[in-house]
Amino acid sequence: MTRFAAAAAAFVLAFGVSGAASAEPSPRARELAHRYIAVLDMKKSVAPMMDNMLASLTEQELAGTNLTPEQRTVAAKAIRDAFNQSVEAGMFDRMMVELEPLLAETFTEEELEATIAFYESGPGRSMLAKMPMFGQRWGEAMVKFVPELQADLQRRIRENLSALHLEGK
């Protein structure tokens, strides 16, 4: 598992949804999902995690290259520019459009209303204000943890395949 994949998985776990509260969300549920995304200011909230994903992507793209430190700096800037261009071209906004119906299908109107009310409250706004710093620190911690996770997974995969006599097949 690459660091980029791990960061992407962390993003999905942090902001993803599972299970459905209802098959077809009501117009009110869709409106609440839209408000939920707006109150969370998702671009700002996930910026640190996206930065960590970008760092992992950059590392992945430059791995195995024979670039000088100066060339790596230039290449890293080109990768960041491409990432920013993608965001500016609306990729993040499209992700949020896809997220709205998932929120509306997964959570009840009551759950969305309560969550929105919390994030509009003083403590909720305070938590939102602290999330970018927390996200940055969490992302840094995850990046440090990924090699250990990757090694553990590889070891367990080899053991499981070995037990099935499938290693190397």
N, C-alpha and C positions, 0 to 999 in steps of 0.2 A: 504494500500500500504506500503510495507516494505521500509526501507531506501535503501536496495540493489536494489529493483525494481525502486525506484525513481532515484537512481544514474544511473542505466542502461538506464532508459528513458531519462535522461539528456544527456547521451552519445549519444544515438540515435538522439536526437534533435540537439546536437551540431555537429555531424559528419554524421548524416543520410541524406538521400536524399528522395525526393518525386517527383512524376510525371516523365514522360519520355519525353526526347527531340526527340527520335527516337526509333523505334521498335528494329532495329538491329544496334548496333554501328559499325562504320567503324573500320578497323585496325588502322587508325590514331587516332581515338577517344580512342581506347583501349590503344594505346601507350601513349597518353596524360594522361589518367587516371593513368597509371603506374607512369609516371613522377610526376603527382600531388601528389600521395602518397609518392613518394621518396622525393620530395622537402619539403613536410611538415614534414618529419621525424616523421611519425605517432607514432612510439613507444615512442619517447621522448615527443611529443606534448600531447599525452593522458595519459602519466604516472601519473600526479597528479590526474586525474579523476579516473584512474584505482586504485590508492592508496585509494581514497575515497570509491570506490566501494568495495574494499577489507576490509576497516574498517567497512563498513556497513554489509558486509557478515559475518565478524568476530563477530560483535555485534549480528547479527541474529542467528548465530550458537551457541553462548554462552548464549543467552537469556534463562532465566529459569533454568540455571544450578546452582548447589550448589558448584561451584568450589571456592577454596581459591584464594586470589589474586595471589599467586605464581603459582597455577595450571592454572589460566586464562592466565597468561603470557606465560606459556609453551604451552597451547592450541593455543593461538593467534600466536605464532611462528610456530606451526605445520600447521595452516591454511595458513599463509603467505608462508611457504615452499611449500605447495601444490599448491598455486597460482603460485608461481615462477616456479615450475616444469611444470605446464600446459603451461605457456608462453614459457619456454625453449623447451618444446616438440613440439612447433610450433603452438599452438592454436592461438596466436595473428597473426602470419603470415598467417594462414588459413583465419582469419577474413579479412585481407587485400586483399587476393586473391578474396574473395567474394565481397569486396567493389569495386574493379576495374571495373567490368562490370556494376555495378549500377551507378558509376560515368559516365562511357562512355555512358550509355543509357539515363541518366538524363540531362547531360549538353552537350551543343553543343561544337564542336571543338573550335570555337571562344571563348567561355566562358572558357574552360579549358586552352587554350593558354594564354588568358589574366590573368587568375588567377595564372598560373605558372610564367608568366613574373613578376607579382607583387611580388610573394614570392621569386623570384630570385633577386629582386631589393634590394637596401639598406634598404628602409623602411620595405619591406616585411620580409627580414632577421631579422631586428630588432624586428618586431612583433613576429616572430617565436621564437626568443630567449627569449622573455618575456612571451610566452604562458605557459610554465610550472609553473611559479610563479603565473600567473593569474589563471590558471586551479586549482592550489592548493587552492588559496583564494576563487575562485568561488565554488569549491567543498565543502569547509568548510562552506560557506554561505548557500549552498543548504542543507547540512546536518542539519544545524540549522533551516532551513525553513520547512523541511519535516514534523516534528510533527504538525506544524500549518496547513500545507496543508492536512495532513492525517485527522486531527480533522475536518477541514472544509468539506472535502469530505464526511466523515462519517456522519456528521450532515446533509448535503444536500441529501445524499442518503436516510437517514431515513425520511427526510421531503418528498422527492419525492415518496418513497414507501408508506408512510403514506397517501399521497394525493390519491394514487391509491388503498388504502386499501390492500396493499401487504406486509406490515411490518410483519416480523416473519413467513412468509409463505414459 
